């Protein structure tokens, strides 16, 4: 299952993999309540493995390079560091406040 959770993520608990979700997309604004501008993709273990092994994914959808950099806690391109800092703070607040129903 592929999930578009731009409005829901951060408002309700969700478990990628545990709920049968293959991949989920969200963003830094809306439910996370951070600044806009960051796209976030959550992958199940199965999805990450398949992406790493695939050779026929169009370049604009290929997350394999991002996964390689993630192993080193880096990004493949220069990120919007201010937006990353704002996202980190918003996630800290979200963790502190908890999720509805969670």
NORMOQUI-V526418 format. One record per pair of residues at least 24 apart in sequence whose ideal C-beta (glycine too) atoms are under 8 Angstrom apart, sorted by the first residue. I is the first residue (numbers start at 1). J is the second residue. Records with the same first field share a line. If there is no record, write none. Layout:
I=J, J
This chain:
5=31
6=30, 31
7=31
9=40
10=94, 99
11=99, 100
12=99, 100, 101, 102
13=99, 101, 102
16=42, 43, 44
17=44, 45, 46
22=46, 47
23=47
28=83, 86, 87, 90
32=87, 90, 91, 94
33=90, 93, 94
34=83, 86, 87, 89, 90, 91
35=82, 83, 86, 87
37=80, 83
38=80, 83, 84, 87
